[in-house]
């Protein structure tokens, strides 16, 4: 999840250490309007502090978002490592987070085609359609009204769309559960869905941009972040074990790989 507490000192960070995006600014999240809730997890806004300067780290979360930012609609594809978007101080970003597998229907492209990319909606839907949508959203005077207009416009496309494939949510939930070894969860999915492991990998690439083992790594990292947010100061070894890592060293290596930061730096920012 890309959630955020109120800004603390991180909101005005001017150092070269990246600020976790979910620790920057004032974040609000709420349910999408009826009809869109089968396709989107949430609508969110993030107000960036006016004095913000410096790098930002948006860590992988297995999700795809449609953003209204700087008078443009862009799709943020699934990440494997932290992204570093430019966020201007004093702006507010509006986002809509797709449910697992839903972006494949809406964007008419496999998520593997946009991994690690921020893609202008015009490149996916065509310039005319995207320009009209941007014009309507841009006419609204407040971020709340912009969110309402965007949802109203998306509702008009529902009759042409199928609901997200059910196996997408099953794959996501299995990889997020961390119930046993990843190989065991993959075998269980193959049996339950009555598909081959090769088909499972292909569907995972279509829905999420990468295979189930990479999705497992990313969702285990998100589990660690959720534990830090909910439980505050705890011994790192205990957090690593509860999140499903082999040990504290494994946790440290994975965090360094996924977001280029130390585990301690991540924990300090969240608890700060």
C-alpha positions in Angstrom: 0.0 0.0 0.0 1.1 3.6 -0.6 -0.1 5.1 2.6 1.2 8.0 4.6 1.2 9.7 8.0 1.5 13.4 8.5 4.8 15.0 7.5 7.3 15.4 10.2 10.9 16.5 9.7 10.9 14.5 6.5 8.5 16.9 4.9 11.2 19.5 4.5 14.2 17.2 4.0 16.9 18.8 1.9 19.5 16.1 2.2 20.5 13.6 -0.4 18.8 10.7 1.6 15.5 9.9 -0.3 12.3 10.6 1.6 9.9 7.7 1.5 6.9 9.0 -0.4 4.6 7.5 2.2 6.2 9.7 4.8 6.0 12.9 2.8 3.0 15.3 2.9 -0.5 14.9 4.1 -2.2 11.7 2.7 -5.9 10.9 2.5 -7.4 7.7 1.2 -11.1 6.8 0.7 -13.3 4.4 -1.1 -14.1 4.9 -4.8 -17.6 5.6 -5.9 -20.1 2.8 -6.3 -19.5 0.9 -9.5 -15.7 1.6 -9.6 -15.1 -0.2 -6.4 -14.9 -3.5 -8.2 -12.0 -2.1 -10.2 -10.2 0.3 -7.9 -9.0 -0.3 -4.3 -9.1 3.4 -3.4 -8.9 7.0 -4.3 -6.1 8.9 -2.7 -4.6 12.4 -2.5 -1.2 13.5 -1.2 -0.5 17.2 -0.5 3.3 17.8 -0.9 4.7 20.4 1.6 5.5 23.7 0.0 9.1 23.6 1.2 9.8 20.1 -0.1 13.1 19.8 -1.9 15.1 16.6 -2.6 14.8 13.0 -3.8 11.7 10.9 -3.1 11.5 7.1 -3.0 8.3 5.4 -4.1 8.8 1.8 -3.1 7.4 -1.2 -4.9 4.0 -2.4 -3.7 2.6 -4.7 -6.5 0.1 -2.1 -7.5 -0.7 0.1 -10.5 -2.0 3.7 -10.1 -3.7 6.3 -12.3 -2.4 9.7 -11.3 -3.6 13.3 -11.9 -0.4 15.3 -11.5 0.7 18.6 -13.1 -2.4 18.8 -15.2 -1.7 15.4 -16.8 -3.1 11.9 -16.4 -0.4 9.3 -16.2 -0.3 5.6 -15.3 2.4 4.5 -12.9 3.3 0.9 -13.7 4.4 -1.7 -11.3 7.8 -1.2 -9.8 10.5 -3.8 -9.0 12.8 -1.2 -7.4 12.0 2.2 -5.9 11.0 4.9 -8.3 12.2 8.5 -7.9 9.5 10.8 -9.3 9.8 14.6 -9.3 7.3 16.0 -6.8 7.0 19.8 -6.8 6.5 21.4 -3.4 3.0 22.8 -2.8 1.3 20.5 -5.3 -1.3 17.8 -4.5 -1.3 14.5 -6.3 -4.5 12.6 -7.0 -4.4 8.9 -7.5 -6.7 5.9 -8.1 -5.2 2.5 -7.3 -6.3 -0.4 -9.4 -7.4 -3.7 -7.8 -5.2 -6.7 -8.6 -5.6 -7.5 -12.3 -7.9 -4.7 -13.0 -5.4 -2.5 -14.8 -5.0 -5.1 -17.6 -8.7 -4.5 -18.6 -8.6 -0.7 -18.3 -5.2 -0.1 -20.0 -5.6 -2.8 -22.7 -1.9 -3.8 -22.2 -0.1 -6.3 -20.1 1.6 -4.8 -17.0 4.9 -6.3 -18.1 4.9 -3.6 -20.8 5.0 -0.8 -18.3 7.1 -2.1 -15.4 9.1 0.7 -13.8 7.5 3.4 -16.1 5.2 6.4 -15.8 3.2 6.4 -19.0 1.1 9.2 -20.3 -2.5 8.0 -20.6 -2.6 9.3 -24.2 -0.1 6.6 -25.1 -2.5 3.9 -23.9 -5.9 5.4 -24.8 -5.1 7.8 -27.6 -4.5 11.5 -27.6 -8.1 12.5 -28.2 -9.7 10.5 -25.4 -6.9 11.4 -23.0 -7.1 15.1 -23.8 -10.8 15.2 -23.3 -10.6 13.5 -20.0 -7.7 15.9 -18.8 -9.8 18.9 -19.9 -12.8 17.8 -17.9 -10.8 17.0 -14.8 -8.7 20.2 -15.1 -11.9 22.4 -15.2 -12.6 21.4 -11.6 -11.5 24.0 -9.1 -10.5 21.8 -6.1 -8.8 18.5 -5.7 -11.9 17.0 -4.2 -14.0 18.0 -7.3 -11.3 16.8 -9.6 -11.5 13.4 -7.9 -15.2 13.4 -8.4 -15.1 14.4 -12.1 -12.4 11.8 -12.8 -14.5 9.0 -11.3 -17.6 10.2 -13.1 -15.8 10.0 -16.4 -14.4 6.6 -15.6 -17.9 5.3 -14.8 -18.9 6.0 -18.4 -16.5 3.3 -19.5 -17.7 0.5 -17.2 -20.3 -1.0 -19.7 -17.4 -1.8 -22.1 -15.2 -3.5 -19.4 -15.2 -6.9 -17.8 -14.6 -7.2 -14.1 -11.0 -8.1 -13.0 -10.2 -11.7 -13.5 -10.8 -13.6 -10.3 -7.5 -15.5 -10.5 -5.6 -12.2 -10.3 -6.9 -11.6 -6.8 -6.2 -15.2 -5.8 -2.6 -14.9 -7.0 -2.1 -11.6 -5.2 -3.7 -12.9 -2.0 -1.6 -16.1 -2.0 1.7 -14.2 -2.5 0.7 -11.7 0.2 -0.2 -14.4 2.8 3.3 -15.6 3.4 1.7 -18.7 4.9 4.5 -21.0 3.8 7.4 -21.2 1.4 6.8 -19.4 -1.9 7.2 -22.7 -3.8 4.4 -24.3 -1.8 2.1 -21.4 -2.5 2.8 -21.5 -6.2 2.2 -25.3 -6.3 -1.1 -24.8 -4.4 -2.2 -22.1 -6.9 -1.4 -24.3 -9.8 -3.5 -27.0 -8.4 -6.4 -24.7 -7.3 -6.5 -22.8 -10.6 -6.0 -25.9 -12.7 -3.3 -24.4 -14.8 0.4 -25.1 -15.4 3.2 -23.2 -13.6 4.1 -21.6 -17.0 0.6 -20.3 -17.4 0.7 -19.0 -13.8 3.9 -17.1 -14.6 2.4 -15.6 -17.8 -0.8 -14.5 -16.0 1.3 -13.0 -13.2 3.3 -11.0 -15.8 0.1 -9.8 -17.4 -1.6 -8.8 -14.1 1.3 -7.5 -12.1 4.3 -7.0 -14.5 6.4 -9.8 -13.1 6.3 -13.4 -11.9 4.9 -14.7 -8.6 8.3 -15.0 -6.9 9.0 -11.3 -7.5 5.5 -10.4 -6.4 6.2 -12.4 -3.2 9.4 -10.5 -2.5 7.6 -7.2 -2.9 4.6 -8.1 -0.8 6.8 -9.4 1.9 8.6 -6.0 2.0 5.2 -4.4 2.2 4.3 -6.7 5.1 7.4 -5.5 6.9 6.5 -1.8 6.3 3.0 -2.5 7.7 4.4 -4.1 10.8 6.7 -1.1 11.4 3.7 1.3 11.0 1.4 -0.7 13.3 3.9 -1.8 16.0 6.4 1.1 16.1 9.8 0.5 17.8 10.7 -3.2 17.9 13.8 -5.3 17.5 14.7 -5.6 13.9 15.2 -9.3 14.2 11.7 -9.8 15.4 10.2 -7.7 12.7 12.2 -9.6 10.1 10.9 -13.0 11.4 7.3 -11.9 11.6 7.4 -10.4 8.0 8.7 -13.8 6.7 12.4 -13.1 6.2 15.0 -15.8 7.0 16.8 -13.4 9.4 17.7 -9.8 9.9 20.5 -10.0 7.3 18.0 -11.2 4.7 15.7 -8.3 5.5 18.6 -5.8 5.2 19.6 -7.2 1.8 16.1 -7.1 0.4 15.4 -3.6 1.5 18.7 -2.4 0.1 17.8 -4.1 -3.2 14.2 -2.9 -3.4 14.6 0.7 -2.3 18.3 1.5 -2.0 18.1 2.3 1.7 19.1 0.6 4.9 16.4 -1.1 7.1 17.3 1.3 9.9 16.7 4.4 7.7 13.3 3.0 6.6 12.2 2.4 10.1 13.4 5.8 11.4 11.5 7.6 8.7 8.3 5.7 9.4 8.5 6.2 13.1 9.7 9.8 12.8 
